[in-house]
Amino acid sequence: MSDSATNDERGGHGEHGPGTPTGTGDGTRAVRAGLPEPVKHEPTLPGPVFAAHFHLPGEPTGPYTYGRDENPTWTHLERAIGELESPGRDGVETLVFASGMAAISSVLFSQLRAGDVVVLPSDGYQVLPLVRAQLEAYGIEVRTAPTGGDAQLDVLDGAKLLWIETPSNPGLDVCDVRRLVEAAHTRGALVAVDNTLATPLGQRPLELGADFSVASGTKQLTGHGDVLLGYVAGRDAEAMTAVRRWRKIVGAIPGPMEAWLAHRSIATLQLRVDRQNATALRVAEALRARPEITGLRYPGLPDDPSHKIASQQMLRYGCVVSFTLATRARADRFLDALRLVEGATSFGGVRSTAERRGRWGGDAVPEGFVRLSVGAEDPEDLVADLLRALDETAD
């Protein structure tokens, strides 16, 4: 990409595309997000553009020069995500990546230098300890604190970047994004929020004041378990220029087919999110009545420790429910007995999945801890399957 290309040419900013109405509901926005101006006899969503290079006579100006820098299929997807992350607001740039970890890495390694301090959650995604080791190898000081109780505030002094994950994965703790953003900005720190679990329809970090909203599009954003994708949306042009440069240097770019599939999937995001969130609440309520279940967490439950803060900053509470059974063996028996819930990692798909998180060894959770991702099955069927499996595997 030539540096002379404008933001409009690049298509990375979150301004509304010609086919996207403003001031509309989430469903309308999701269905129309990122669509180009209608052209007679052309598809409403253009197919993926497979090109390593583009015709480029003369000076290298314009939006598309080389396939590692930009792609028209990315442009449509980036506009779509930007319209969901910050609807009705200009000046937000969105960049897509090959995976969620590529997106996370792009922010951390483009913004931090040797001698800087970064604050990470101690209870976040299980790959963060690997990230910490790499940051420290580069001479960056890493501090950690739990998500709950806004504990990261206690280690914020002198930090260059605060990394928030709310709700946390897999524990589902929630922190006050507005409070942490205000404290971080007062101290001169940037704030990035991992918005994977919430999705832009559940939470909009940029509207809460964050500098970056980062997510794995692999999860509920695309929702079908067939795409690896990540993205970064940001408000600060200089910071996002550094993120864009990092993507170019590392080459952590999505394939055109993956980008097209992701954009296609966003059209049903509101339908999926509303169904899965409502069912997750039904599931949490059913599990709460079971004596063998302990440590049940779902931010949508009125008595959940995270509910008060979540209700102030979240639009929807997510599709993940977590709980603990007494032992590893008990949890394994329960998971094996399920018929409608697949044993798999990740979350957010239309088919319910569950796993005993302790099997990976990277999360500070009990051996019997289960992370359940609620899909789009009929709520009655899913609840019945869970309760039956609990009954059949009772000690």
Buried (B, 14 or more C-beta within 10 A) or exposed (E): BBEEBEBEBBBBBBBBBEBBEEEBEBBEBBBBBBBBEEEEEEEEBBEBBEBEEBEEEEEEEBBBBBBBBBBBBBBBBBBBBBBBBBBEBEBBBBBBBBBBBBBBBBBBBBBBEEEBBBBBBBBBBBEBBEBBEEBEEEEBBBBBBBBBBBBBBEBBEEBBBBBBBBBBBBBBBBBBBBBBBEBBBEBEBBBBBBBBBBBBBBBBBBBBBBBBBBBBBBBBBBBBBEBBBBBBBBBBEEBBBBBBEBBBEBEBBBBBEBBBBBBBBBBBBBBBBBBBBBBBBBBBBBBBEBEBBEBBBBBBBEEBBBBEBBBEBBBBBBBBBBBBBBEBEBBBBBBEBBEBBBEBEBBBBBBBBBBBBBEEEBBEBBBBBBBBBBBBBEBEEBBBBBBBBBEEBEE
